[in-house]
Amino acid sequence: MSNPLPRPAPIDIDDYLDGETRCEIKHEYLDGEVVAMGGASARHGLVVTGLGLALGPHARRKRCQLFMADMKLRVEHSDQTYFYYPDLLLACDPQDREPYYRRRPCLIVEVLSPSTERIDRREKLFAYQTIPSLREYLLIDPDKRCIEIYRFGNPVRHEIHTEGSFRLDCLDAELTVDEVYMDVEAL
């Protein structure tokens, strides 16, 4: 019987953050383990851009900061630390202004892909629920019109939108499914 490969030594948080400022490839940090992120499809990028354009005026009106793909989210739970790169992150707390990450978003969006869907639906859903400031988590399918919203509160509510409009309480805004998918459907 062969011996399993030894697990690499954990990476220090400061070393991870320093390395991310000098590296062209983004990495997520899973309590000491660093995992490289893959690229996204055109449909994925167009969904993120469509939603970002729709949210932009509402975010500015509320004096929130809207980040698409490049801002890390720091999650701390049960003495473990994680850094994720959500596809879209909305931070409205003026005290949450670290240069390379946010801790207290009110909205997080992940656009699904075959390689990340399981992680987005399980690991990240669980991790994101531990963030007290988070009001909504969206999962968006780039290949078919489907926007899932998890609304955090007591109880957690789950909605699916394939047509019409949907509300984002975090921004006190109403958006349409058409706005999100407009550029994707032009492909």
Contact map, one row per residue, 1 for C-alpha under 8 A:
1110000000000000000000000000000000000000000000000000000000000000000000000000000000000000000000000000000000000000000000000000000000000000000000000000000000000000000000000000000000000000000
1111000000000000000000000000000000000000000000000000000000000000000000000000000000000000000000000000000000000000000000000000000000000000000000000000000000000000000000000000000000000000000
1111100000000000000000000000000000000000000000000000000000000000000000000000000000000000000000000000000000000000000000000000000000000000000000000000000000000000000000000000000000000000000
0111110000000000000000000000000000000000000000000000000000000000000000000000000000000000000000000000000000000000000000000000000000000000000000000000000000000000000000000000000000000000000
0011111000000000000000000000000000000000000000000000000000000000000000000000000000000000000000000000000000000000000000000000000000000000000000000000000000000000000000000000000000000000000
0001111100000000000000000000000000000000000000000000000000000000000000000000000000000000000000000000000000000000000000000000000000000000000000000000000000000000000000000000000000000000000
0000111110000000000000000000000000000000000000000000000000000000000000000000000000000000000000000000000000000000000000000000000000000000000000000000000000000000000000000000000000000000000
0000011111000000000000000000000000000000000000000000000000000000000000000000000000000000000000000000000000000000000000000000000000000000000000000000000000000000000000000000000000000000000
0000001111100000000000000000000100000000000000000000000000000000000000000000000000000000000000000000000000000000000000000000000000000000000000000000000000000000000000000000000000000000000
0000000111110000000000000000001110000000000000000000000000000000000000000000000000000000000000000000000000000000000000000000000000000000000000000000000000000000000000000000000000000000000
0000000011111011000000000000000111000000000000000000000000000000000000000000000000000000000000000000000000000000000000000000000000000000000000000000000000000000000000000000000000000000000
0000000001111111000000000000000100000000000000000000000000000000000000000000000000000000000000000000000000000000000000000000000000000000000000000000000000000000000000000000000000000000000
0000000000111111100000000000000100000000000000000000000000000000000000000000000000000000000000000000000000000000000000000000000000000000000000000000000000000000000000000000000000000000000
0000000000011111110000000000000000000000000000000000000000000000000000000000000000000000000000000000000000000000000000000000000000000000000000000000000000000000000000000000000000000000000
0000000000111111111000000000000000000000000000000000000000000000000000000000000000000000000000000000000000000000000000000000000000000000000000000000000000000000000000000000000000000000000
0000000000111111111100000000100001000000000000000000000000000000000000000000000000000000000000000000000000000000000000000000000000000000000000000000000000000000000000000000000000000000000
0000000000001111111110000000000000000000000000000000000000000000000000000000000000000000000000000001000000000000000000000000000000000000000000000000000000000000000000000000000000000000000
0000000000000111111111000000000000000000000000000000000000000000000000000000000000000000000000000000000000000000000000000000000000000000000000000000000000000000000000000000000000000000000
0000000000000011111111100000000000000000000000000000000000000000000000000000000000000000000000000000000000000000000000000000000000000000000000000000000000000000000000000000000000000000000
0000000000000001111111111110000000000000000000000000000000000000000000000000000000000000000000000000000000000000000000000000000000000000000000000000000000000000000000000000000000000000000
0000000000000000111111100000000000000000000000000000000000000000000000000000000000000000000000000000000000000000000000000000000000000000000000000000000000000000000000000000000000000000000
0000000000000000011111110000000000000000000000000000000000000000000000000000000000000000000000000000000000000000000000000000000000000000000000000000000000000000000000000000000000000000000
0000000000000000001111111100000000000000000000000000000000000000000000000000000000000000000000000000000000000000000000000000000000000000000000000000000000000000000000000000000000000000000
0000000000000000000101111100000000000000000000000000000000000000000000000000000000000000000000000000000000000000000000000000000000000000000000000000000000000000000000000000000000000000000
0000000000000000000100111110000000011000000000000000000000000000000000000000000000000000000000000000000000000000000000000000000000000000000000000000000000000000000000000000000000000000000
0000000000000000000100111111000000011000000000000000000000000000000000000000000000000000000000000000000000000000000000000000000000000000000000000000000000000000000000000000000000000000000
0000000000000000000100001111100001111000000000000000000000000000000000000000000000000000000000000000000000000000000000000000000000000000000000000000000000000000000000000000000000000000000
0000000000000000000000000111110001111000000000000000000000000000000000000000000001111000000000000000000000000000000000000000000000000000000000000000000000000000000000000000000000000000000
0000000000000001000000000011111111100000000000000000000000000000000000000000000011110000000000000000000000000000000000000000000000000000000000000000000000000000000000000000000000000000000
0000000000000000000000000001111111100000000000000000000000000000000000000000000011100000000000000000000000000000000000000000000000000000000000000000000000000000000000000000000000000000000
0000000001000000000000000000111110000000000000000000000000000000000000000000000111000000000000000000000000000000000000000000000000000000000000000000000000000000000000000000000000000000000
0000000011111000000000000000111111000000000000000000000000000000000000000000000010000000000000000000000000000000000000000000000000000000000000000000000000000000000000000000000000000000000
0000000001100000000000000000111111100000000000000000000000000000000000000000000000000000000000000000000000000000000000000000000000000000000000000000000000000000000000000000000000000000000
0000000000100001000000000011110111110000000000000000000000000000000000000000000000000000000000000000000000000000000000000000000000000000000000000000000000000000000000000000000000000000000
0000000000000000000000000011110011111000000000000000000000000000000000000000000000000000000000000000000000000000000000000000000000000000000000000000000000000000000000000000000000000000000
0000000000000000000000001111000001111100000000000000000000000000000000000000000000000000000000000000000000000000000000000000000000000000000000000000000000000000000000000000000000000000000
0000000000000000000000001111000000111110000000000000000000000000000000000000000000000000000000000000000000000000000000000000000000000000000000000000000000000000000000000000000000000000000
0000000000000000000000000000000000011111000000000000000000000000000000000000000000000000000000000000000000000000000000000000000000000000000000000000000000000000000000000000000000000000000
0000000000000000000000000000000000001111100000000000000000000000000000000000000000000000000000000000000000000000000000000000000000000000000000000000000000000000000000000000000000000000000
0000000000000000000000000000000000000111110110000000000000000000000000000000000000000000000000000000000000000000000000000000000000000000000000000000000000000000000000000000000000000000000
0000000000000000000000000000000000000011111110000000000000000000000000000000000000000000000000000000000000000000000000000000000000000000000000000000000000000000000000000000000000000000000
0000000000000000000000000000000000000001111111000000000000000000000000000000000000000000000000000000000000000000000000000000000000000000000000000000000000000000000000000000000000000000000
0000000000000000000000000000000000000000111111100000000000000000000000000000000000000000000000000000000000000000000000000000000000000000000001100000000000000000000000000000000000000001000
0000000000000000000000000000000000000001111111110000000000000000000000000000000000000000000000000000000000000011100000000000000000000000000001000000000000000000000000000000000000000000000
0000000000000000000000000000000000000001111111111000000000000000000000000000000000000000000000000000000000000000000000000000000000000000000000000000000000000000000000000000000000000000000
0000000000000000000000000000000000000000011111111100000000000000000000000000000000000000000000000000000000000000000000000000000000000000000000000000000000000000000000000000000000001011000
0000000000000000000000000000000000000000001111111110000000000000000000000000000000000000000000000000000000000010000000000000000000000000000001000000000000000000000000000000000000011011000
0000000000000000000000000000000000000000000111111111000000000000000100000000000000000011000000000000000000000010000000000000000000000000000000000000000000000000000000000000000000010000000
0000000000000000000000000000000000000000000011111111100000000000000100000000000000000000000000000000000000000000000000000000000000000000000000000000000000000000000000000000000000000000000
0000000000000000000000000000000000000000000001111111110000000000000000000000000000000000000000000000000000000000000000000000000000000000000000000000000000000000000000000000000000111110000
0000000000000000000000000000000000000000000000111111111000000000000000000000000000000000000000000000000000000000000000000000000000000000000000000000000000000000000000000000000000110000000
0000000000000000000000000000000000000000000000011111111100000000010100000000000000000001000000000000000000000000000000000000000000000000000000000000000000000000000000000000000000000000000
0000000000000000000000000000000000000000000000001111111110000000000000000000000000000000000000000000000000000000000000000000000000000000000000000000000000000000000000000000000000000000000
0000000000000000000000000000000000000000000000000111111111000000000000000000000000000000000000000000000000000000000000000000000000000000000000000000000000000000000000000000001000110000000
0000000000000000000000000000000000000000000000000011111111100000000000000000000000000000000000000000000000000000000000000000000000000000000000000000000000000000000000000000000000000000000
0000000000000000000000000000000000000000000000000001111111110000010000000000000000000000000000000000000000000000000000000000000000000000000000000000000000000000000000000000000000000000000
0000000000000000000000000000000000000000000000000000111111111000000000000000000000000000000000000000000000000000000000000000000000000000000000000000000000000000000000000000000000000000000
0000000000000000000000000000000000000000000000000000011111111100000000000000000000000000000000000000000000000000000000000000000000000000000000000000000000000000000000000010100000000000000
0000000000000000000000000000000000000000000000000000001111111111110000000000000000000000010000000000000000000000000000000000000000000000000000000000000000000000000000000010000000000000000
0000000000000000000000000000000000000000000000000000000111111111100000000000000000000000000000000000000000000000000000000000000000000000000000000000000000000000000000000000000000000000000
0000000000000000000000000000000000000000000000000000000011111111000000000000000000000000000000000000000000000000000000000000000000000000000000000000000000000000000000000000000000000000000
0000000000000000000000000000000000000000000000000000000001111111000000000000000000000000000100000000000000000000000000000000000000000000000000000000000000000000000000000010000000000000000
0000000000000000000000000000000000000000000000000000000000111111100000000000000000000000000100000000000000000000000000000000000000000000000000000000000000000000000000000000000000000000000
0000000000000000000000000000000000000000000000000000000000111111110000000000000000000000011110000000000000000000000000000000000000000000000000000000000000000000000000000000000000000000000
0000000000000000000000000000000000000000000000000000000000110011111000000000000000000000011100000000000000000000000000000000000000000000000000000000000000000000000000000000000000000000000
0000000000000000000000000000000000000000000000000001000100100001111100000000000000000001111000000000000000000000000000000000000000000000000000000000000000000000000000000000000000000000000
0000000000000000000000000000000000000000000000000000000000000000111111100000000000000001110000000000000000000000000000000000000000000000000000000000000000000000000000000000000000000000000
0000000000000000000000000000000000000000000000011001000000000000011111100000000000000111100000000000000000000000000000000000000000000000000000000000000000000000000000000000000000000000000
0000000000000000000000000000000000000000000000000000000000000000001111100000000000001111100000000000000000000000000000000000000000000000000000000000000000000000000000000000000000000000000
0000000000000000000000000000000000000000000000000000000000000000001111110000000000001110000000000000000000000000000000000000000000000000000000000000000000000000000000000000000000000000000
0000000000000000000000000000000000000000000000000000000000000000001111111000000000001100100000000001110000000000000000000000000000000000000000000000000000000000000000000000000000000000000
0000000000000000000000000000000000000000000000000000000000000000000001111100000000111100000000000001110000000000000000000000000000000000000000000000000000000000000000000000000000000000000
0000000000000000000000000000000000000000000000000000000000000000000000111110000001111100000000000000111000000000000000000000000000000000000000000000000000000000000000000000000000000000000
0000000000000000000000000000000000000000000000000000000000000000000000011111000011110000000000000000111000000000000000000000000000000000000000000000000000000000000000000000000000000000000
0000000000000000000000000000000000000000000000000000000000000000000000001111100011100000000000000000001000000000000000000000001101100000000000000000000000000000000000000000000000000000000
0000000000000000000000000000000000000000000000000000000000000000000000000111111111000000000000000000000000000000000000000000000000000000000000000000000000000000000000000000000000000000000
0000000000000000000000000000000000000000000000000000000000000000000000000011111110000000000000000000000000000000000000000000001001000000000000000000000000000000000000000000000000000000000
0000000000000000000000000000000000000000000000000000000000000000000000000001111100000000000000000000000000000000000000000000000000000000000000000000000000000000000000000000000000000000000
0000000000000000000000000000000000000000000000000000000000000000000000000001111110000000000000000000000000000000000000000000000000000000000000000000000000000000000000000000000000000000000
0000000000000000000000000000001000000000000000000000000000000000000000000001111111000000000000000000000000000000000000000000000000000000000000000000000000000000000000000000000000000000000
0000000000000000000000000000111100000000000000000000000000000000000000000111101111100000000000000000000000000000000000000000000000000000000000000000000000000000000000000000000000000000000
0000000000000000000000000001111000000000000000000000000000000000000000001111000111110000000000000000000000000000000000000000000000000000000000000000000000000000000000000000000000000000000
0000000000000000000000000001110000000000000000000000000000000000000000011110000011111000000000000000000000000000000000000000000000000000000000000000000000000000000000000000000000000000000
0000000000000000000000000001100000000000000000000000000000000000000000011100000001111100000000000000000000000000000000000000000000000000000000000000000000000000000000000000000000000000000
0000000000000000000000000001000000000000000000000000000000000000000011111000000000111110000000000000000000000000000000000000000000000000000000000000000000000000000000000000000000000000000
0000000000000000000000000000000000000000000000000000000000000000000111111000000000011111100000000000000000011100000000000000000000000000000000000000000000000000000000000000000000000000000
0000000000000000000000000000000000000000000000010000000000000000000111000000000000001111100000000000000000011110000000000000000000000000000000000000000000000000000000000000000000000000000
0000000000000000000000000000000000000000000000010001000000000000011110000000000000000111110000000000000000011100000000000000000000000000000000000000000000000000000000000000000000000000000
0000000000000000000000000000000000000000000000000000000000000000011110100000000000000111111000000000000010111000000000000000000000000000000000000000000000000000000000000000000000000000000
0000000000000000000000000000000000000000000000000000000000100001111000000000000000000001111100000000000011110000000000000000000000000000000000000000000000000000000000000000000000000000000
0000000000000000000000000000000000000000000000000000000000000001110000000000000000000000111110010000010111100000000000000000000000000000000000000000000000000000000000000000000000000000000
0000000000000000000000000000000000000000000000000000000000000111100000000000000000000000011111010000000111000000000000000000000000000000000000000000000000000000000000000000000000000000000
0000000000000000000000000000000000000000000000000000000000000001000000000000000000000000001111110000000110000000000000000000000000000000000000000000000000000000000000000000000000000000000
0000000000000000000000000000000000000000000000000000000000000000000000000000000000000000000111111000000000000000000000000000000000000000000000000000000000000000000000000000000000000000000
0000000000000000000000000000000000000000000000000000000000000000000000000000000000000000000011111000000000000000000000000000000000000000000000000000000000000000000000000000000000000000000
0000000000000000000000000000000000000000000000000000000000000000000000000000000000000000001111111100011100000000000000000000000000000000000000000000000000000000000000000000000000000000000
0000000000000000000000000000000000000000000000000000000000000000000000000000000000000000000001111110110000000000000000000000000000000000000000000000000000000000000000000000000000000000000
0000000000000000000000000000000000000000000000000000000000000000000000000000000000000000000000011111110000000000000000000000000000000000000000000000000000000000000000000000000000000000000
0000000000000000000000000000000000000000000000000000000000000000000000000000000000000000000000001111100000000000000000000000000000000000000000000000000000000000000000000000000000000000000
0000000000000000100000000000000000000000000000000000000000000000000000110000000000000000000000000111110000000000000000000000000000000000000000000000000000000000000000000000000000000000000
0000000000000000000000000000000000000000000000000000000000000000000000111100000000000000000000001111111000000000000000000000000000000000000000000000000000000000000000000000000000000000000
0000000000000000000000000000000000000000000000000000000000000000000000111100000000000000001000011101111110000000000000000000000000000000000000000000000000000000000000000000000000000000000
0000000000000000000000000000000000000000000000000000000000000000000000001110000000000000000000010000111110000000000000000000000000100000000000000000000000000000000000000000000000000000000
0000000000000000000000000000000000000000000000000000000000000000000000000000000000000000001110010000011111000000000000000000000000111100000000000000000000000000000000000000000000000000000
0000000000000000000000000000000000000000000000000000000000000000000000000000000000000000111110000000011111110000000000000000000000001100000000000000000000000000000000000000000000000000000
0000000000000000000000000000000000000000000000000000000000000000000000000000000000000000011100000000000111110000000000000000000000001111000000000000000000000000000000000100000000000000000
0000000000000000000000000000000000000000000000000000000000000000000000000000000000000000111000000000000011111000000000000000000000000111110000000000000000000000000000000100000000000000000
0000000000000000000000000000000000000000000000000000000000000000000000000000000000000111110000000000000011111100000000000000000000000101110000000000000000000000000000000000000000000000000
0000000000000000000000000000000000000000000000000000000000000000000000000000000000000111100000000000000000111110000000000000000000000000111100000000000000000000000000000000000000000000000
0000000000000000000000000000000000000000000000000000000000000000000000000000000000000111000000000000000000011111000000010000000000000000111100000000000000000000000000000000000000000000000
0000000000000000000000000000000000000000000100110000000000000000000000000000000000000010000000000000000000001111100000000000000000000000001111000000000000000000000000000000000000000000000
0000000000000000000000000000000000000000000100000000000000000000000000000000000000000000000000000000000000000111110110010000000000000000001111000000000000000000000000000000000000000000000
0000000000000000000000000000000000000000000100000000000000000000000000000000000000000000000000000000000000000011111110000000000000000000000011000000000000000000000000000000000000000000000
0000000000000000000000000000000000000000000000000000000000000000000000000000000000000000000000000000000000000001111110000000000000000000000000000000000000000000000000000000000000000000000
0000000000000000000000000000000000000000000000000000000000000000000000000000000000000000000000000000000000000000111111000000000000000000000000000000000000000000000000000000000000000000000
0000000000000000000000000000000000000000000000000000000000000000000000000000000000000000000000000000000000000001111111110000000000000000000000000000000000000000000000000000000000000000000
0000000000000000000000000000000000000000000000000000000000000000000000000000000000000000000000000000000000000001111111111000000000000000000000000000000000000000000000000000000000000000000
0000000000000000000000000000000000000000000000000000000000000000000000000000000000000000000000000000000000000000001111111110000000000000000000000000000000000000000000000000000000000000000
0000000000000000000000000000000000000000000000000000000000000000000000000000000000000000000000000000000000000000000111111111000000000000000000000000000000000000000000000000000000000000000
0000000000000000000000000000000000000000000000000000000000000000000000000000000000000000000000000000000000000101000111111111100000000000001000000000000000000000000000000000000000000000000
0000000000000000000000000000000000000000000000000000000000000000000000000000000000000000000000000000000000000000000011111111100000000000001000000000000000000000000000000000000000000000000
0000000000000000000000000000000000000000000000000000000000000000000000000000000000000000000000000000000000000000000001111111110000000000000000000000000000000000000000000000000000000000000
0000000000000000000000000000000000000000000000000000000000000000000000000000000000000000000000000000000000000000000001111111111000000000000000000000000000000000000000000000000000000000000
0000000000000000000000000000000000000000000000000000000000000000000000000000000000000000000000000000000000000000000000111111111100000000000000000000000000000000000000000000000000000000000
0000000000000000000000000000000000000000000000000000000000000000000000000000000000000000000000000000000000000000000000011111111110000000100000000000000000000000000000000000000000000000000
0000000000000000000000000000000000000000000000000000000000000000000000000000000000000000000000000000000000000000000000000111111111000000000000000000000000000000000000000000000000000000000
0000000000000000000000000000000000000000000000000000000000000000000000000010100000000000000000000000000000000000000000000011111111100000000000000000000000000000000000000000000000000000000
0000000000000000000000000000000000000000000000000000000000000000000000000010000000000000000000000000000000000000000000000001111111100100100000000000000000000000000000000000000000000000000
0000000000000000000000000000000000000000000000000000000000000000000000000000000000000000000000000000000000000000000000000000111111110100000000000000000100000000000000000000000000000000000
0000000000000000000000000000000000000000000000000000000000000000000000000010100000000000000000000000000000000000000000000000011111110000000000000000000000000000000000000000000000000000000
0000000000000000000000000000000000000000000000000000000000000000000000000010000000000000000000000000001100000000000000000000001111111100000000000000000000000000000000000000000000000000000
0000000000000000000000000000000000000000000000000000000000000000000000000000000000000000000000000000000100000000000000000000000011111100000000000000000000000000000000000000000000000000000
0000000000000000000000000000000000000000000000000000000000000000000000000000000000000000000000000000000111000000000000000000000000111110000000000000000000000000000000000000000000000000000
0000000000000000000000000000000000000000000000000000000000000000000000000000000000000000000000000000000111110000000000000000000110111111100000000000000100000000000000000000000000000000000
0000000000000000000000000000000000000000000000000000000000000000000000000000000000000000000000000000000001100000000000000000000000001111100000000000001110000000000000001100000000000000000
0000000000000000000000000000000000000000000000000000000000000000000000000000000000000000000000000000000001110000000000000000000000000111110000000000111100000000000000011100000000000000000
0000000000000000000000000000000000000000000000000000000000000000000000000000000000000000000000000000000000111100000000000000100100000111111000000000111000000000000000000000000000000000000
0000000000000000000000000000000000000000000000000000000000000000000000000000000000000000000000000000000000111100000000000000000000000001111100000011110000000000000000000000000000000000000
0000000000000000000000000000000000000000000000000000000000000000000000000000000000000000000000000000000000001111000000011000000000000000111110000011100000000000000000000000000000000000000
0000000000000000000000000000000000000000000000000000000000000000000000000000000000000000000000000000000000001111000000000000000000000000011111000111000000000000000000000000000000000000000
0000000000000000000000000000000000000000000000000000000000000000000000000000000000000000000000000000000000000011100000000000000000000000001111111110000000000000000000000000000000000000000
0000000000000000000000000000000000000000001100100000000000000000000000000000000000000000000000000000000000000011100000000000000000000000000111111000000000000000000000000000000000001001000
0000000000000000000000000000000000000000001000000000000000000000000000000000000000000000000000000000000000000000000000000000000000000000000011111000000000000000000000000000000000000000000
0000000000000000000000000000000000000000000000000000000000000000000000000000000000000000000000000000000000000000000000000000000000000000000011111100000000000000000000000000000000000000000
0000000000000000000000000000000000000000000000000000000000000000000000000000000000000000000000000000000000000000000000000000000000000000000011111110000000000000111000000000000010001000000
0000000000000000000000000000000000000000000000000000000000000000000000000000000000000000000000000000000000000000000000000000000000000000000110011111000000000001110000000000000000000000000
0000000000000000000000000000000000000000000000000000000000000000000000000000000000000000000000000000000000000000000000000000000000000000011110001111100000000001110000000000000010000000000
0000000000000000000000000000000000000000000000000000000000000000000000000000000000000000000000000000000000000000000000000000000000000000011100000111110000000111100000000000000000000000000
0000000000000000000000000000000000000000000000000000000000000000000000000000000000000000000000000000000000000000000000000000000000000001111000000011111000001111000000000000000000000000000
0000000000000000000000000000000000000000000000000000000000000000000000000000000000000000000000000000000000000000000000000000000000000001110000000001111100011110000000000000000000000000000
0000000000000000000000000000000000000000000000000000000000000000000000000000000000000000000000000000000000000000000000000000000000000011100000000000111110011100000000000000000000000000000
0000000000000000000000000000000000000000000000000000000000000000000000000000000000000000000000000000000000000000000000000000000010000111000000000000011111111000000000000000000000000000000
0000000000000000000000000000000000000000000000000000000000000000000000000000000000000000000000000000000000000000000000000000000000000010000000000000001111111000000000000000000000000000000
0000000000000000000000000000000000000000000000000000000000000000000000000000000000000000000000000000000000000000000000000000000000000000000000000000000111110000000000000000000000000000000
0000000000000000000000000000000000000000000000000000000000000000000000000000000000000000000000000000000000000000000000000000000000000000000000000000000111111000000000000000000000000000000
0000000000000000000000000000000000000000000000000000000000000000000000000000000000000000000000000000000000000000000000000000000000000000000000000000011111111100000000000000000000000000000
0000000000000000000000000000000000000000000000000000000000000000000000000000000000000000000000000000000000000000000000000000000000000000000000000000111110111110000000000000000000000000000
0000000000000000000000000000000000000000000000000000000000000000000000000000000000000000000000000000000000000000000000000000000000000000000000000001111000011111000000000000000000000000000
0000000000000000000000000000000000000000000000000000000000000000000000000000000000000000000000000000000000000000000000000000000000000000000000000001110000001111100000000000000000000000000
0000000000000000000000000000000000000000000000000000000000000000000000000000000000000000000000000000000000000000000000000000000000000000000000000111100000000111110000000000000000000000000
0000000000000000000000000000000000000000000000000000000000000000000000000000000000000000000000000000000000000000000000000000000000000000000000001111000000000011111111000000000010000000000
0000000000000000000000000000000000000000000000000000000000000000000000000000000000000000000000000000000000000000000000000000000000000000000000001110000000000001111100000000000010000000000
0000000000000000000000000000000000000000000000000000000000000000000000000000000000000000000000000000000000000000000000000000000000000000000000001000000000000000111110000000000111000000000
0000000000000000000000000000000000000000000000000000000000000000000000000000000000000000000000000000000000000000000000000000000000000000000000000000000000000000111111000000000111000000000
0000000000000000000000000000000000000000000000000000000000000000000000000000000000000000000000000000000000000000000000000000000000000000000000000000000000000000101111100000011110000000000
0000000000000000000000000000000000000000000000000000000000000000000000000000000000000000000000000000000000000000000000000000000000000000000000000000000000000000100111110000011110000000000
0000000000000000000000000000000000000000000000000000000000000000000000000000000000000000000000000000000000000000000000000000000000000000000000000000000000000000000011111001111000000000000
0000000000000000000000000000000000000000000000000000000000000000000000000000000000000000000000000000000000000000000000000000000000000001000000000000000000000000000001111111111000000000000
0000000000000000000000000000000000000000000000000000000000000000000000000000000000000000000000000000000000000000000000000000000000000011000000000000000000000000000000111111100000000000000
0000000000000000000000000000000000000000000000000000000000000000000000000000000000000000000000000000000001100000000000000000000000000011000000000000000000000000000000011111100000000000000
0000000000000000000000000000000000000000000000000000000001100100000000000000000000000000000000000000000000000000000000000000000000000000000000000000000000000000000000011111100000000000000
0000000000000000000000000000000000000000000000000000000000000000000000000000000000000000000000000000000000000000000000000000000000000000000000000000000000000000000000111111110000000000000
0000000000000000000000000000000000000000000000000000000001000000000000000000000000000000000000000000000000000000000000000000000000000000000000000000000000000000000000111111111000000000000
0000000000000000000000000000000000000000000000000000000000000000000000000000000000000000000000000000000000000000000000000000000000000000000000000000000000000000000011110001111100000000000
0000000000000000000000000000000000000000000000000000010000000000000000000000000000000000000000000000000000000000000000000000000000000000000000000000000000000000000011110000111110100000000
0000000000000000000000000000000000000000000000000000000000000000000000000000000000000000000000000000000000000000000000000000000000000000000000000000000000000000001111000000011111110000000
0000000000000000000000000000000000000000000000000000000000000000000000000000000000000000000000000000000000000000000000000000000000000000000000001010000000000000111111000000001111111000000
0000000000000000000000000000000000000000000000000000000000000000000000000000000000000000000000000000000000000000000000000000000000000000000000000000000000000000001100000000000111111100000
0000000000000000000000000000000000000000000000000110010000000000000000000000000000000000000000000000000000000000000000000000000000000000000000000000000000000000000000000000001111111100000
0000000000000000000000000000000000000000000000110110010000000000000000000000000000000000000000000000000000000000000000000000000000000000000000000000000000000000000000000000000111111110000
0000000000000000000000000000000000000000000001100100000000000000000000000000000000000000000000000000000000000000000000000000000000000000000001001000000000000000000000000000000011111111100
0000000000000000000000000000000000000000000000000100000000000000000000000000000000000000000000000000000000000000000000000000000000000000000000000000000000000000000000000000000001111111110
0000000000000000000000000000000000000000000001100100000000000000000000000000000000000000000000000000000000000000000000000000000000000000000000000000000000000000000000000000000000011111111
0000000000000000000000000000000000000000001001100000000000000000000000000000000000000000000000000000000000000000000000000000000000000000000001000000000000000000000000000000000000001111111
0000000000000000000000000000000000000000000000000000000000000000000000000000000000000000000000000000000000000000000000000000000000000000000000000000000000000000000000000000000000001111111
0000000000000000000000000000000000000000000000000000000000000000000000000000000000000000000000000000000000000000000000000000000000000000000000000000000000000000000000000000000000000111111
0000000000000000000000000000000000000000000000000000000000000000000000000000000000000000000000000000000000000000000000000000000000000000000000000000000000000000000000000000000000000011111
